[in-house]
Amino acid sequence: MIVDLVSTNNKEGVRLDGAFFAPPAGAEGLGPVDAVLLIHGSRGNFCDPTTKGMADDLRGQGYACLALNTTAHDTVWSNAADGAYFGNAFEVLDRTRSDLRAGVDYLWGAGYRGIALLGHSMGAVRVAYYAAVEGDERATAVIPVSPVRLSHSYYLASKDAEEFRSILERAQELEAEGRSQELISAGFPIRQLFSAASYLDKHGPAERYNLVKLAPRIKMPMFVVSGSLETHTRLRDMARDLALAAVNSPKVECVIIEGGEHSLSNRRAEAAAAVSGWLASLSHQRVGV
């Protein structure tokens, strides 16, 4: 797999590393999209197998692909310039809009004019959120793969409510004590480290990133992909619910791949074929090109 390693800065000046997957000479993707920005999931980075695998498959179909780190890549990392901590444990999801915009800037600067956004898992949340709130007309399609449900009310009504409530209360206690950057080890909705601030940002009662509520604000074509084995509380029925809620998208489809696990890591070829087929089905009129 031959790629060009690249880096670009977001508007805050933080360097984001990634890989550019140029399509083979003479290959041209069908439809109006000519480039895809790919965003990793929780604790991931641009080297994740699902991210780079999808990028490699799509470039084989003629689409230029940029797999890019966000500032929430991996679990914890420090910016050597000022010692600030970043990573998934400290993510305030709204701030990663700046990272996605940097990726769109990079592709736009390289001459691409039909840019799709694709993300796996939490990356699916990031790209759908960007599509809903950023108003970036250069992004012409969005592809959430295995999107995560971030809904305080949904979790409190689930079988996992007791565990969720206990973690939430601990995060709220730390915030009240002025210790919002202190790390806690959470077991729900995913087992990982969160700062109290990050846990409350994603899972608090404000529901800032409840994509089902935000979906009506998505005005571009959207293709939601998931696997039939994604039955965890944070994933169950989320792909379908997101697609149904996107009432203002000019073209929205949802595909559930039978036997697919989270991020479709065991159904890579089927997932890539579904995505490339959908991209080819887009019309220039639908994406405003």
C-alpha positions in Angstrom: 0.0 0.0 0.0 1.8 3.1 -1.3 0.5 6.5 0.1 1.8 10.0 0.6 2.2 10.9 4.2 0.9 14.5 4.7 0.3 16.9 7.5 -1.8 20.0 7.8 -2.7 22.4 10.6 -6.2 23.2 11.9 -7.1 26.9 12.6 -5.7 26.6 16.1 -2.3 25.7 14.7 -2.3 22.0 15.8 -0.6 19.7 13.3 -2.8 16.9 12.0 -1.0 14.0 10.3 -2.6 11.8 7.7 -2.2 9.8 4.5 -3.2 10.7 1.0 -4.3 7.8 -1.2 -4.0 8.9 -4.9 -6.1 6.9 -7.3 -4.4 4.9 -10.0 -3.5 6.8 -13.2 -6.5 6.9 -15.5 -9.0 5.8 -12.8 -11.9 8.1 -12.2 -14.7 7.5 -9.7 -18.3 7.5 -11.0 -20.6 10.3 -9.9 -19.8 13.9 -8.9 -17.7 13.1 -5.8 -13.9 13.0 -6.6 -12.4 12.9 -3.1 -13.2 11.4 0.3 -12.1 12.7 3.7 -11.9 9.7 6.1 -12.1 10.2 9.9 -11.1 7.6 12.5 -13.1 6.5 15.5 -12.5 6.6 19.3 -8.9 6.0 20.3 -8.0 5.6 16.6 -5.9 7.4 14.1 -5.4 7.6 10.4 -3.6 4.3 10.4 -6.6 2.3 11.7 -7.2 -0.8 9.6 -10.9 0.2 9.0 -9.9 3.8 7.9 -6.9 3.0 5.8 -8.6 -0.1 4.4 -11.6 1.8 3.2 -9.4 4.6 1.8 -7.4 2.0 -0.2 -10.5 0.3 -1.5 -12.1 3.6 -2.6 -9.0 4.9 -4.3 -9.0 1.6 -6.3 -12.4 2.8 -7.6 -11.0 6.2 -8.7 -11.6 8.3 -5.6 -8.8 10.4 -4.1 -8.8 9.7 -0.3 -7.4 11.6 2.7 -7.3 9.6 6.0 -6.6 12.3 8.6 -6.0 12.4 12.3 -8.2 14.6 14.4 -6.9 16.2 17.6 -8.8 13.4 19.3 -6.6 10.7 17.8 -5.4 7.9 20.1 -6.1 8.1 23.9 -3.8 10.8 25.2 -1.1 12.8 23.5 0.7 16.1 24.3 1.4 19.0 22.0 5.2 19.6 22.3 4.7 23.3 21.5 2.7 24.2 24.7 2.3 20.9 26.6 -1.5 20.9 26.2 -3.1 17.4 26.3 -5.2 16.1 23.5 -6.6 12.7 22.4 -9.8 10.9 22.7 -9.8 11.1 26.5 -9.9 14.9 26.4 -12.1 15.5 23.3 -14.7 18.2 23.2 -16.4 16.9 20.1 -17.5 20.3 18.8 -13.8 21.4 18.5 -13.0 18.6 16.1 -15.0 20.6 13.5 -11.8 22.6 13.0 -9.9 19.3 12.2 -12.4 18.3 9.6 -12.4 21.7 8.0 -8.6 21.5 7.8 -9.0 18.2 5.9 -11.6 19.7 3.5 -9.2 22.7 3.1 -6.4 20.3 2.1 -8.5 18.5 -0.5 -9.9 21.7 -1.9 -6.5 23.2 -2.2 -5.4 20.1 -4.1 -8.1 20.8 -6.7 -10.9 18.5 -5.6 -14.4 20.0 -5.9 -16.7 17.1 -4.9 -15.7 16.1 -1.3 -17.5 13.4 0.7 -17.0 13.0 4.4 -16.7 9.4 5.7 -16.2 8.3 9.3 -16.2 5.1 11.3 -17.9 4.8 14.8 -17.2 8.1 16.7 -15.7 9.3 13.4 -19.2 8.8 11.9 -20.6 11.1 14.6 -17.9 13.7 13.8 -18.7 13.7 10.1 -22.5 13.8 10.5 -22.2 16.5 13.1 -20.0 18.5 10.8 -22.6 18.1 8.0 -25.4 19.2 10.3 -23.8 22.3 11.8 -20.8 23.6 9.9 -22.4 24.9 6.7 -19.4 24.0 4.6 -20.7 23.8 1.0 -17.5 22.2 -0.2 -18.6 19.0 1.5 -21.2 17.5 -0.8 -22.0 14.1 0.8 -21.7 12.4 4.1 -21.2 8.7 4.9 -21.5 7.7 8.6 -20.3 4.1 9.0 -21.5 2.5 12.3 -22.6 5.8 13.9 -22.8 5.9 17.7 -25.8 7.2 19.6 -24.9 9.9 22.0 -28.1 10.4 24.0 -28.3 10.9 27.7 -32.1 10.2 27.8 -31.8 7.0 25.7 -29.0 5.7 27.9 -31.0 6.4 31.1 -33.9 4.4 29.6 -31.7 1.5 28.7 -30.7 -1.7 30.5 -27.4 0.0 31.2 -28.9 2.9 33.0 -27.5 2.1 36.5 -23.9 1.9 35.2 -24.3 5.0 33.1 -25.8 7.0 36.0 -22.9 6.1 38.3 -20.2 7.2 35.8 -22.2 10.4 35.0 -22.5 11.3 38.7 -18.8 10.8 39.2 -18.0 13.1 36.2 -20.4 15.7 37.6 -18.8 15.5 41.0 -15.3 16.1 39.5 -16.6 19.0 37.5 -18.2 20.6 40.6 -14.9 20.3 42.4 -13.0 22.1 39.6 -11.4 18.9 38.5 -13.0 18.5 35.1 -9.7 17.5 33.4 -9.2 14.6 35.8 -9.4 11.2 34.1 -11.9 8.5 34.9 -12.0 4.9 33.7 -15.5 4.4 32.2 -17.1 1.1 31.3 -20.1 2.5 29.4 -20.9 3.3 26.7 -17.4 2.3 25.8 -14.6 1.1 28.0 -12.0 3.8 27.9 -10.5 6.8 29.7 -12.4 10.1 29.7 -11.8 13.4 31.4 -14.8 14.4 33.3 -15.3 17.3 30.9 -15.2 15.0 27.9 -17.6 12.5 29.3 -20.1 15.2 30.1 -19.6 16.8 26.8 -20.6 13.6 24.9 -23.0 12.0 27.3 -24.5 14.8 29.5 -28.1 16.0 29.5 -27.5 18.7 26.9 -27.3 16.0 24.2 -25.2 18.3 22.0 -24.4 15.4 19.6 -27.6 13.5 19.5 -27.5 12.9 15.7 -31.2 11.8 15.5 -32.1 15.4 16.7 -29.5 17.0 14.5 -30.3 15.0 11.3 -32.9 17.4 9.9 -30.2 20.0 9.6 -28.2 17.7 7.1 -28.9 19.1 3.7 -26.5 17.0 1.7 -26.9 13.4 0.4 -26.2 10.8 3.2 -25.4 7.1 3.1 -25.5 5.4 6.5 -23.9 1.9 6.8 -24.0 -0.5 9.7 -23.7 -4.2 10.5 -26.4 -6.5 11.8 -24.3 -7.5 14.8 -24.1 -4.0 16.1 -26.5 -4.5 19.0 -24.8 -2.7 21.9 -26.9 0.0 23.5 -24.8 2.8 21.9 -25.2 1.3 18.4 -28.6 -0.6 18.3 -30.9 0.8 15.6 -28.8 4.0 15.4 -28.0 3.8 11.6 -31.7 3.3 10.8 -32.8 6.0 13.2 -30.3 8.5 11.8 -31.4 7.8 8.2 -35.1 8.2 9.1 -34.5 11.5 10.8 -32.6 13.0 7.9 -35.8 14.4 6.4 -34.1 17.3 4.6 -31.4 15.3 2.9 -32.0 15.2 -0.9 -30.9 11.6 -1.0 -30.6 9.4 2.1 -30.1 5.6 2.2 -29.3 3.1 4.9 -27.7 -0.3 4.4 -27.3 -2.9 7.1 -24.7 -5.5 6.1 -25.6 -9.0 7.4 -23.1 -10.4 9.8 -21.2 -7.1 10.0 -19.5 -6.2 13.3 -18.8 -2.7 14.6 -17.2 -0.5 11.9 -17.7 -3.5 9.5 -14.1 -4.6 10.2 -15.1 -8.1 9.2 -17.0 -7.0 6.1 -14.5 -4.6 4.6 -15.1 -5.5 0.9 -18.8 -5.4 1.2 -18.7 -2.1 3.0 -16.4 -0.5 0.4 -18.6 -1.9 -2.5 -21.7 -0.4 -0.9 -20.0 3.0 -0.5 -18.6 3.1 -4.0 -21.9 2.0 -5.5 -23.7 4.7 -3.6 -21.2 7.4 -4.7 -21.7 6.3 -8.3 -25.4 6.7 -7.9 -25.2 10.4 -7.0 -26.2 13.0 -9.6 -24.5 16.3 -10.1 -27.8 18.0 -9.4 -28.3 16.3 -6.0 -25.0 17.5 -4.7 -25.2 20.9 -6.2 -22.1 20.5 -8.4 
